Amino acid sequence: MLEIIPNMPETTPEDTVVDMVRRVARVNPDRDAVVCDGTRLSWAAFDTAINKAANMLIARGVTRGDRVAVLAPNSIAYAVLFMGILRAGGCVVPLSTMASTTALEKMVKDCGARVFCLAETYRELVPFIDAMDITRIALDFEADGVEAYAQAMDDADTTDPMVPVGMGDGFNLIYSSGTTGTPKGILHTHFLRAAQMDRVTANGYDDAARTLLSTPLYSNTTIVAFLPTLVGGSTAILMSKFDAQGWLALAEAEAATHTMLVPVQYKRIVELPEFADYDLSAMRLKLSTSAPLRADVKQKVLAQMPGKLVEYYGLTEGGGVTVLIADENPTKLHTVGKPAPHCDIRLIGVDGVEVAPGEVGEICGRSPTMMAGYYGRDDLTEETLWRNADGDVYLRSGDMGSFDADGFLVLSDRKKDMIISGGLNIYANDLELILLADPDVTDAAVIGVPSEAWGETPLGLVVLREGSVATGEDIRARANEKLGKSHRLSAVEVRDVLPRSSIGKILKKDLRAAYWP
């Protein structure tokens, strides 16, 4: 594995997350630790359950550094297993429930998991497991050849196994391909996760926080709020499945103080007709990440929801992170903020040289929170690195952006989503903002499609507001009035819905597949 963690001793954490959680579990034993679907565990019960899960896994051969895979919706059992795997010295492999059977098989074989934990909802996705030499644990069902989680936990010792864990050990392995393609395992170390805990006090996770999480635990989006909540000794409230009205009802009932939501969730919540019927007065901090939160949605969230609004921009791989405190920067809502503490972000051109101030370049970042690499793929890891003149290592994001005069980062597009038409670079995001400004449009994506004249040309795909009678040609004509000749849309197609991942990202690869052979 390539060594890409930068030497930044002033940010080196002293304890692992395992140590931190072990310590805080004894501070408020009667406080709720985890809540999900009406079931709740106190910190005393949660700590005991973590011990039992760790000992259960150790009894099944899990040793320090072994991978344990989980395919399940959010649940109390998932939260217990997540922390139990770590306390056993193992590495968590949270698998995407959006992945295909083919992709999941590649992931499980690639990581070499010793144990596979499975919920009944996703049994049909993993028929290949029956032929693998792997211990299988059923979280909520019974089947031949599969151990029952409840029985295994009942039989487990409640004593903390006290397995030593090092900062360089694998913490989790998150696969980057959730639907199709060849999965890449992003390996995070205990060092990375411990370094992220500098946000515990800064964000108030240690002040009796009640964090409502509705994105899946296999997503880094969820993990970066789940872990600080636990390290702060507070309460993580998990939704097994998101819906806007259910989120509002739960936020009110549980007096949620913190939440992490992705942009599409914010949009659905603030646009719900019944929004004003719910009491969100306990909310202190709302976080957003995974995809850019549109300026108009930020404005609605600031106007309608109490508490601070903070947007994070970054990669699962780590590296550069920017932070926008939206309520303190109302004129910068079109940006994703400034680099976070201890983060260094550079913008480079296609020649690998830094671009001039104000110019668009690929975003490269360096910080204490950088992946150890793509698991077993030093070649792919090397491809994602950029080194400056001093030899310092940065992670290439594949995103394009520029800094404004005040040092705020403005995103342009994904590098791979950039459309090259007649030799000119067209950023799909710029065209999407024009489409989304149309009062008849509620969702939009722009992709490049083949063109004999230009190589490729931009195509708009939109979802219309309910009751709209506008046509694709109407939308195209209005958008093109605001665009320069070289950036105009060749066509606009109306869709009922745009495909999105479970954390709200538009799946442009799926959209392009119909147009490219």
Backbone torsions as a table, in degrees:
resi	resn	phi	psi	omega
1	MET	NA	131.6	177.1
2	LEU	-65.2	145.5	177.3
3	GLU	-94.5	108.1	-176.7
4	ILE	-122.4	2.5	178.1
5	ILE	-72.3	123.0	-178.3
6	PRO	-71.0	154.4	177.8
7	ASN	-85.5	98.5	-179.9
8	MET	-129.9	75.0	-171.6
9	PRO	-59.1	-26.6	-178.6
10	GLU	-69.1	-13.0	-179.5
11	THR	-112.2	7.5	-176.0
12	THR	-70.5	120.4	178.7
13	PRO	-73.8	153.5	-178.5
14	GLU	-90.8	-32.3	-175.4
15	ASP	-121.3	152.1	173.5
16	THR	-79.6	164.5	175.6
17	VAL	-60.2	-36.0	177.5
18	VAL	-58.2	-46.1	178.2
19	ASP	-64.2	-42.4	-178.0
20	MET	-62.3	-45.4	-179.0
21	VAL	-67.6	-40.0	177.9
22	ARG	-57.2	-40.2	-176.8
23	ARG	-72.1	-46.2	-174.9
24	VAL	-74.3	-17.6	-178.2
25	ALA	-61.5	-23.2	-176.6
26	ARG	-94.5	-5.1	-174.0
27	VAL	-77.5	-48.8	-179.9
28	ASN	-128.6	73.4	-172.2
29	PRO	-60.1	-26.4	-176.6
30	ASP	-92.4	-9.2	178.1
31	ARG	-70.6	146.3	174.2
32	ASP	-60.8	133.4	173.9
33	ALA	-99.3	-48.1	-177.6
34	VAL	-138.3	136.6	178.1
35	VAL	-130.5	135.1	176.1
36	CYS	-159.4	129.5	176.4
37	ASP	49.6	42.7	175.5
38	GLY	85.5	-8.6	177.1
39	THR	-100.1	141.3	-179.5
40	ARG	-138.0	145.1	175.2
41	LEU	-118.3	131.3	172.7
42	SER	-71.1	167.2	178.8
43	TRP	-62.9	-36.0	178.0
44	ALA	-64.0	-44.9	-179.2
45	ALA	-70.2	-37.2	179.9
46	PHE	-64.5	-44.9	-179.9
47	ASP	-62.1	-41.9	177.8
48	THR	-64.1	-42.0	179.5
49	ALA	-64.0	-38.0	177.2
50	ILE	-61.9	-43.7	177.0
51	ASN	-58.7	-45.4	-178.8
52	LYS	-64.4	-41.9	178.7
53	ALA	-63.3	-41.6	179.2
54	ALA	-62.8	-46.6	-179.4
55	ASN	-68.0	-34.9	176.4
56	MET	-60.8	-43.3	-179.2
57	LEU	-71.3	-40.5	177.7
58	ILE	-60.5	-40.0	178.8
59	ALA	-64.7	-20.4	179.0
60	ARG	-102.0	19.8	169.7
61	GLY	96.1	2.7	-179.6
62	VAL	-73.0	124.6	177.1
63	THR	-120.9	174.5	-176.1
64	ARG	-54.8	125.0	178.5
65	GLY	93.1	-12.0	179.2
66	ASP	-67.9	146.4	178.5
67	ARG	-91.6	138.9	175.5
68	VAL	-126.1	120.3	-176.6
69	ALA	-94.4	144.8	178.3
70	VAL	-133.3	129.7	175.1
71	LEU	-127.8	101.2	-173.0
72	ALA	-166.7	159.2	171.1
73	PRO	-77.5	168.4	176.1
74	ASN	-57.1	137.1	179.5
75	SER	-164.5	168.6	173.9
76	ILE	-60.5	-43.5	-179.2
77	ALA	-60.2	-39.8	-179.7
78	TYR	-63.8	-45.3	179.8
79	ALA	-61.3	-42.2	178.4
80	VAL	-64.3	-46.0	179.8
81	LEU	-62.6	-42.0	-178.7
82	PHE	-54.3	-51.0	-178.5
83	MET	-76.2	-30.4	178.5
84	GLY	-67.2	-39.0	176.3
85	ILE	-58.1	-44.9	-179.0
86	LEU	-66.2	-41.0	-179.5
87	ARG	-68.7	-24.2	175.3
88	ALA	-80.2	-4.3	-178.1
89	GLY	90.0	5.0	-177.2
90	GLY	-86.2	176.7	179.0
91	CYS	-115.4	124.3	-177.7
92	VAL	-76.3	131.8	174.1
93	VAL	-119.2	87.8	-179.3
94	PRO	-82.0	113.4	-172.8
95	LEU	-89.0	143.4	-179.3
96	SER	-72.1	129.0	176.4
97	THR	-78.8	-4.1	176.3
98	MET	-91.6	-9.1	-174.6
99	ALA	-74.4	153.6	175.7
100	SER	-77.3	165.4	176.5
101	THR	-58.6	-42.6	179.7
102	THR	-61.4	-45.3	-179.2
103	ALA	-66.1	-40.8	179.6
104	LEU	-63.3	-40.4	178.9
105	GLU	-61.7	-42.1	178.0
106	LYS	-62.7	-40.3	-179.0
107	MET	-64.1	-47.4	-176.7
108	VAL	-65.1	-41.1	178.6
109	LYS	-69.3	-38.7	-177.7
110	ASP	-64.7	-42.4	-176.2
111	CYS	-80.6	-18.4	-179.9
112	GLY	64.1	41.9	-177.1
113	ALA	-58.8	137.8	176.4
114	ARG	-83.8	-32.7	-178.6
115	VAL	-131.4	142.8	178.6
116	PHE	-124.6	119.6	179.5
117	CYS	-105.9	128.7	-168.3
118	LEU	-135.1	137.4	172.5
119	ALA	-96.0	149.8	-175.1
120	GLU	-59.1	-35.6	-178.2
121	THR	-51.6	-30.5	-173.1
122	TYR	-114.4	17.4	-179.3
123	ARG	-59.2	-39.6	-175.6
124	GLU	-69.3	-15.5	179.7
125	LEU	-78.7	-16.2	-172.2
126	VAL	-128.7	53.7	179.2
127	PRO	-62.8	-23.3	-177.5
128	PHE	-68.2	-18.3	-176.6
129	ILE	-62.1	-33.6	-177.1
130	ASP	-60.0	-27.9	-177.2
131	ALA	-94.9	2.3	-176.5
132	MET	-99.9	148.5	176.1
133	ASP	-84.9	82.8	-175.1
134	ILE	-150.5	140.5	177.0
135	THR	-73.4	128.6	-177.6
136	ARG	-112.9	134.4	179.4
137	ILE	-125.6	123.6	-179.6
138	ALA	-91.6	121.0	-176.8
139	LEU	-74.8	-32.2	-172.9
140	ASP	-148.4	28.2	178.3
141	PHE	-153.1	170.1	177.2
142	GLU	-120.5	138.5	179.1
143	ALA	-160.7	152.7	178.3
144	ASP	-63.1	137.1	176.8
145	GLY	79.4	4.1	-179.8
146	VAL	-124.4	128.8	-179.7
147	GLU	-77.9	142.9	178.6
148	ALA	-84.2	126.4	-178.8
149	TYR	-57.2	-46.2	-176.0
150	ALA	-60.8	-44.0	-179.9
151	GLN	-67.5	-42.3	179.8
152	ALA	-61.9	-38.5	178.8
153	MET	-69.9	-38.8	179.1
154	ASP	-60.5	-34.9	-176.4
155	ASP	-84.0	-7.9	-172.3
156	ALA	-84.5	152.0	177.8
157	ASP	-71.7	146.9	-179.3
158	THR	-94.3	-0.5	-177.9
159	THR	-78.9	139.4	176.8
160	ASP	-64.9	122.1	-177.0
161	PRO	-71.4	-15.8	176.5
162	MET	51.7	46.0	176.0
163	VAL	-71.6	127.7	178.9
164	PRO	-67.6	136.1	-179.9
165	VAL	-126.9	132.4	-179.6
166	GLY	-101.2	156.6	179.9
167	MET	-60.7	-29.3	-179.7
168	GLY	-86.7	-3.5	179.1
169	ASP	-70.6	153.8	177.3
170	GLY	-68.9	130.4	177.9
171	PHE	-94.6	-55.0	177.5
172	ASN	-148.4	158.2	178.6
173	LEU	-126.6	108.5	-176.7
174	ILE	-108.6	125.9	-178.1
175	TYR	-87.7	134.8	-171.3
176	SER	-82.6	-17.6	-178.5
177	SER	-103.0	109.8	-176.6
178	GLY	-94.1	-14.9	-174.5
179	THR	-125.4	-63.1	-177.8
180	THR	-131.3	179.4	175.9
181	GLY	85.7	-179.0	180.0
182	THR	-87.7	119.2	-177.0
183	PRO	-68.1	145.1	173.8
184	LYS	-118.7	124.3	-179.0
185	GLY	-86.5	114.7	179.9
186	ILE	-88.6	112.4	-176.3
187	LEU	-93.1	118.7	174.6
188	HIS	-103.0	139.3	178.6
189	THR	-96.9	169.7	174.1
190	HIS	-64.0	-30.3	176.4
191	PHE	-59.7	-48.8	-178.5
192	LEU	-59.4	-49.5	-176.9
193	ARG	-65.8	-37.5	178.6
194	ALA	-66.4	-38.5	179.0
195	ALA	-63.9	-31.7	179.5
196	GLN	-70.5	-14.9	-177.6
197	MET	-75.4	2.1	173.6
198	ASP	-66.5	-11.7	180.0
199	ARG	-90.2	-2.7	-176.9
200	VAL	-59.5	-58.3	-179.6
201	THR	-73.6	-40.0	-178.0
202	ALA	-57.9	-35.5	-178.6
203	ASN	-101.3	5.6	175.2
204	GLY	76.3	22.3	178.2
205	TYR	-70.7	-16.6	-179.6
206	ASP	-98.1	14.2	-178.3
207	ASP	-115.5	59.4	179.8
208	ALA	51.1	41.6	179.8
209	ALA	-68.3	150.9	173.8
210	ARG	-128.4	97.8	-170.0
211	THR	-95.2	118.1	179.9
212	LEU	-92.0	118.8	-176.7
213	LEU	-121.1	121.5	-176.2
214	SER	-119.5	0.2	173.4
215	THR	-93.8	159.2	-172.1
216	PRO	-73.0	151.3	-179.1
217	LEU	-69.2	-11.0	175.3
218	TYR	-79.6	-7.8	-177.0
219	SER	-96.4	137.4	175.5
220	ASN	-60.7	-28.9	175.9
221	THR	-53.4	-43.7	-179.5
222	THR	-75.1	-44.0	-174.2
223	ILE	-60.8	-36.7	-176.6
224	VAL	-72.1	-9.1	172.4
225	ALA	-108.9	-31.4	179.1
226	PHE	-63.5	-49.3	-176.2
227	LEU	-65.7	-46.8	177.9
228	PRO	-61.1	-33.0	177.6
229	THR	-62.2	-44.9	179.4
230	LEU	-68.4	-44.1	-179.9
231	VAL	-62.0	-30.8	176.9
232	GLY	-78.5	-3.4	-179.2
233	GLY	72.8	23.8	-176.5
234	SER	-100.3	-153.1	-172.5
235	THR	-123.6	125.7	175.2
236	ALA	-100.1	120.1	179.8
237	ILE	-106.4	112.9	-174.6
238	LEU	-102.4	136.4	169.7
239	MET	-99.9	132.1	178.3
240	SER	-73.8	-27.3	177.3
241	LYS	-152.9	133.0	-176.3
242	PHE	-83.1	137.3	159.2
243	ASP	-147.0	147.4	-169.4
244	ALA	-60.0	-46.2	-177.6
245	GLN	-69.6	-36.8	177.3
246	GLY	-63.4	-37.6	178.1
247	TRP	-63.5	-45.8	-180.0
248	LEU	-62.0	-43.1	180.0
249	ALA	-64.1	-40.7	-179.2
250	LEU	-71.1	-39.3	178.0
251	ALA	-60.1	-40.0	178.2
252	GLU	-70.2	-49.2	-175.2
253	ALA	-63.5	-37.3	-177.0
254	GLU	-95.8	3.2	-178.4
255	ALA	49.6	52.5	-177.5
256	ALA	-62.4	134.6	179.3
257	THR	-103.7	-25.4	-177.4
258	HIS	-133.1	153.3	172.7
259	THR	-155.1	154.8	170.6
260	MET	-122.4	120.2	179.7
261	LEU	-130.6	152.4	174.3
262	VAL	-94.4	161.1	-172.5
263	PRO	-51.5	-44.6	-177.1
264	VAL	-63.6	-29.8	178.0
265	GLN	-71.2	-43.5	175.7
266	TYR	-56.8	-44.6	-178.3
267	LYS	-60.3	-45.5	-178.3
268	ARG	-66.9	-36.3	-178.4
269	ILE	-69.0	-52.0	-174.8
270	VAL	-71.0	-21.1	179.6
271	GLU	-92.0	-2.1	179.4
272	LEU	-67.8	128.3	-178.6
273	PRO	-56.2	-30.6	-177.3
274	GLU	-89.1	8.0	-173.9
275	PHE	-50.1	-47.3	-174.5
276	ALA	-68.0	-11.0	-179.1
277	ASP	-77.4	-10.1	-173.2
278	TYR	-109.0	144.6	-178.4
279	ASP	-94.7	110.5	179.2
280	LEU	-111.3	22.5	-171.8
281	SER	-64.0	-18.9	179.5
282	ALA	-78.3	-14.2	-173.8
283	MET	-66.6	125.2	179.8
284	ARG	-109.5	-33.1	-174.9
285	LEU	-146.0	126.2	176.9
286	LYS	-116.2	128.6	-179.4
287	LEU	-113.1	150.5	176.7
288	SER	-138.9	139.8	175.7
289	THR	-160.8	-173.3	177.2
290	SER	88.1	-32.5	177.5
291	ALA	-157.4	156.4	-179.6
292	PRO	-60.8	134.2	175.3
293	LEU	-89.5	115.5	-175.0
294	ARG	-59.6	146.5	-176.8
295	ALA	-57.4	-40.3	-178.1
296	ASP	-68.0	-33.2	177.3
297	VAL	-71.7	-39.2	175.3
298	LYS	-56.8	-43.6	-179.6
299	GLN	-61.5	-41.1	179.2
300	LYS	-66.4	-42.2	179.6
301	VAL	-62.9	-44.6	179.6
302	LEU	-62.7	-36.5	-177.5
303	ALA	-76.6	-31.9	-170.0
304	GLN	-106.7	-24.1	-174.0
305	MET	-115.2	134.5	179.9
306	PRO	-73.4	163.9	176.8
307	GLY	90.4	170.1	-179.3
308	LYS	-74.3	153.7	175.6
309	LEU	-122.6	119.4	-178.4
310	VAL	-125.5	127.5	177.9
311	GLU	-107.2	131.0	174.7
312	TYR	-105.6	135.7	168.9
313	TYR	-115.3	130.7	178.0
314	GLY	179.8	-178.6	-178.8
315	LEU	-114.2	155.2	170.9
316	THR	-59.2	-34.2	178.8
317	GLU	-65.7	-19.0	-178.5
318	GLY	91.8	-158.9	-176.5
319	GLY	96.4	-128.1	-177.3
320	GLY	-73.8	138.2	175.6
321	VAL	-132.1	134.4	171.9
322	THR	-116.4	155.3	-177.4
323	VAL	-131.9	128.9	173.5
324	LEU	-116.4	114.4	171.9
325	ILE	-87.4	94.0	-167.3
326	ALA	-61.8	-40.2	-176.8
327	ASP	-68.7	-20.8	178.5
328	GLU	-94.7	-8.2	-177.2
329	ASN	-134.6	64.2	-174.8
330	PRO	-64.3	-18.4	178.8
331	THR	-92.5	2.0	-177.1
332	LYS	-119.2	25.1	-176.2
333	LEU	-68.8	-16.6	177.4
334	HIS	-81.8	-2.0	-178.6
335	THR	-108.7	175.2	173.7
336	VAL	-113.1	19.8	170.9
337	GLY	91.8	-162.9	-177.3
338	LYS	-108.7	159.1	178.4
339	PRO	-55.0	138.6	177.8
340	ALA	-70.2	163.2	176.8
341	PRO	-53.9	140.6	178.7
342	HIS	69.0	12.3	177.7
343	CYS	-108.0	135.8	177.4
344	ASP	-120.5	120.7	-178.1
345	ILE	-118.1	130.6	176.8
346	ARG	-123.1	152.2	177.0
347	LEU	-114.7	128.1	-176.1
348	ILE	-124.1	153.6	176.7
349	GLY	-89.4	-177.9	-178.3
350	VAL	-63.9	-19.4	178.9
351	ASP	-88.0	2.8	179.2
352	GLY	79.4	8.3	-179.7
353	VAL	-103.6	141.9	-179.7
354	GLU	-60.8	139.3	-179.1
355	VAL	-82.2	163.8	179.2
356	ALA	-69.7	155.7	178.0
357	PRO	-52.9	134.0	178.8
358	GLY	89.3	-13.8	-179.2
359	GLU	-87.0	157.2	178.5
360	VAL	-81.8	136.4	176.4
361	GLY	-151.6	170.2	176.7
362	GLU	-73.2	135.3	-176.7
363	ILE	-81.3	123.4	177.2
364	CYS	-122.7	136.9	-175.3
365	GLY	-132.7	152.5	-179.5
366	ARG	-139.2	133.2	-178.4
367	SER	-166.6	176.9	175.1
368	PRO	-68.5	-18.2	-176.0
369	THR	-102.5	76.8	178.8
370	MET	-123.7	138.0	-179.8
371	MET	-56.9	156.3	173.3
372	ALA	-72.1	-21.7	179.5
373	GLY	141.2	177.0	172.4
374	TYR	-79.1	124.7	-171.6
375	TYR	-55.6	119.5	177.2
376	GLY	70.1	10.2	-176.2
377	ARG	-130.8	72.4	177.7
378	ASP	-61.1	-29.5	179.9
379	ASP	-64.8	-45.3	178.7
380	LEU	-69.1	-35.2	177.9
381	THR	-61.8	-46.0	-179.0
382	GLU	-60.6	-36.7	-179.5
383	GLU	-63.8	-26.4	-176.0
384	THR	-93.5	3.6	-178.6
385	LEU	-97.8	147.0	169.8
386	TRP	-131.6	138.2	-179.2
387	ARG	-117.4	135.2	177.8
388	ASN	-81.9	-175.8	-175.7
389	ALA	-62.9	-24.1	179.1
390	ASP	-88.9	-1.2	-179.4
391	GLY	85.9	5.3	177.1
392	ASP	-68.6	141.6	-174.7
393	VAL	-94.4	131.7	175.8
394	TYR	-124.1	153.3	173.7
395	LEU	-96.5	129.1	176.3
396	ARG	-79.1	132.7	-175.0
397	SER	-90.0	-26.5	-170.9
398	GLY	80.8	-2.9	176.7
399	ASP	-96.9	148.2	177.1
400	MET	-107.6	144.0	179.6
401	GLY	-168.4	177.1	178.1
402	SER	-146.1	155.0	175.3
403	PHE	-95.9	135.0	175.5
404	ASP	-80.8	-178.7	-174.8
405	ALA	-63.0	-20.7	-179.0
406	ASP	-98.4	4.3	177.9
407	GLY	86.4	14.1	176.7
408	PHE	-90.3	139.3	-177.0
409	LEU	-86.8	126.9	177.7
410	VAL	-109.6	118.4	-179.6
411	LEU	-78.4	141.7	176.1
412	SER	-103.3	-54.9	-175.7
413	ASP	-177.5	169.9	165.6
414	ARG	-72.0	139.6	179.8
415	LYS	-56.8	-41.5	-177.9
416	LYS	-74.2	-16.6	178.7
417	ASP	-93.3	-4.9	178.1
418	MET	-65.3	136.2	-178.1
419	ILE	-100.4	127.3	177.9
420	ILE	-107.5	104.3	-175.1
421	SER	-116.9	115.8	-178.7
422	GLY	60.5	30.6	-180.0
423	GLY	84.3	-2.0	179.8
424	LEU	-100.9	140.8	177.4
425	ASN	-83.9	125.8	177.6
426	ILE	-119.8	124.0	179.2
427	TYR	-90.9	117.8	-176.3
428	ALA	-56.5	-35.7	-178.1
429	ASN	-58.8	-37.6	179.6
430	ASP	-62.2	-40.9	-179.7
431	LEU	-73.4	-35.1	179.1
432	GLU	-64.0	-37.5	178.0
433	LEU	-63.8	-36.3	176.6
434	ILE	-65.0	-45.2	179.6
435	LEU	-63.2	-42.6	-177.2
436	LEU	-69.7	-18.8	176.9
437	ALA	-77.0	-12.7	178.4
438	ASP	-72.5	127.5	-176.7
439	PRO	-62.7	-17.8	179.0
440	ASP	-86.8	-6.8	-173.0
441	VAL	-108.0	131.6	177.3
442	THR	-110.2	-19.3	177.9
443	ASP	-152.7	148.6	-175.8
444	ALA	-156.0	149.8	172.5
445	ALA	-144.4	148.4	176.3
446	VAL	-125.0	131.5	178.9
447	ILE	-130.4	160.7	173.5
448	GLY	-88.9	134.2	177.3
449	VAL	-124.5	157.8	-176.0
450	PRO	-59.2	143.0	176.6
451	SER	-143.9	126.6	179.0
452	GLU	-65.0	-34.5	-176.2
453	ALA	-79.5	-37.0	-170.5
454	TRP	-119.1	-0.3	-175.7
455	GLY	89.1	-59.0	169.8
456	GLU	-149.9	159.5	-175.4
457	THR	-143.9	149.1	-175.9
458	PRO	-75.8	133.8	176.3
459	LEU	-119.4	130.8	177.9
460	GLY	-95.7	137.4	176.4
461	LEU	-123.6	121.0	-172.8
462	VAL	-130.0	154.5	169.7
463	VAL	-112.4	128.5	-176.9
464	LEU	-90.7	152.0	175.2
465	ARG	-64.0	154.6	-179.4
466	GLU	-61.5	131.6	178.6
467	GLY	91.2	-7.2	-179.7
468	SER	-69.2	142.6	176.9
469	VAL	-112.4	10.4	-179.8
470	ALA	-67.3	150.0	175.9
471	THR	-103.1	167.8	176.0
472	GLY	-58.5	-37.9	-179.8
473	GLU	-67.3	-35.8	175.5
474	ASP	-60.5	-46.5	-178.4
475	ILE	-64.8	-43.0	-179.3
476	ARG	-61.7	-45.3	-177.7
477	ALA	-62.5	-42.7	-179.4
478	ARG	-67.4	-38.9	180.0
479	ALA	-67.6	-43.6	-175.6
480	ASN	-67.5	-21.9	174.8
481	GLU	-63.3	-24.2	-176.7
482	LYS	-101.0	-0.5	-175.7
483	LEU	-112.5	149.3	174.2
484	GLY	-68.6	159.7	-174.4
485	LYS	-55.4	-40.0	-176.3
486	SER	-75.1	-11.2	-176.9
487	HIS	-111.5	6.3	-173.4
488	ARG	-70.6	148.5	179.8
489	LEU	-74.2	134.7	178.2
490	SER	-75.1	-29.3	179.3
491	ALA	-166.1	163.1	172.7
492	VAL	-132.0	128.0	177.8
493	GLU	-109.9	140.7	178.8
494	VAL	-94.1	129.7	178.4
495	ARG	-120.9	155.0	175.2
496	ASP	-72.2	-34.6	-178.7
497	VAL	-158.2	152.7	174.7
498	LEU	-103.4	136.6	-177.6
499	PRO	-67.1	134.0	-180.0
500	ARG	-133.2	153.0	173.8
501	SER	-75.5	175.1	-178.6
502	SER	-67.0	-16.4	176.5
503	ILE	-108.4	19.7	166.8
504	GLY	91.5	2.7	179.9
505	LYS	-79.2	133.7	175.5
506	ILE	-67.6	130.7	-176.7
507	LEU	-87.3	82.2	-176.0
508	LYS	-66.6	-29.1	177.3
509	LYS	-60.4	-40.5	177.6
510	ASP	-66.3	-39.1	179.9
511	LEU	-66.3	-40.7	-178.3
512	ARG	-70.0	-26.5	-173.0
513	ALA	-57.5	-31.3	-177.5
514	ALA	-74.7	-14.1	-173.8
515	TYR	-112.1	-18.7	-177.7
516	TRP	-111.7	129.4	-179.3
517	PRO	-67.4	NA	NA
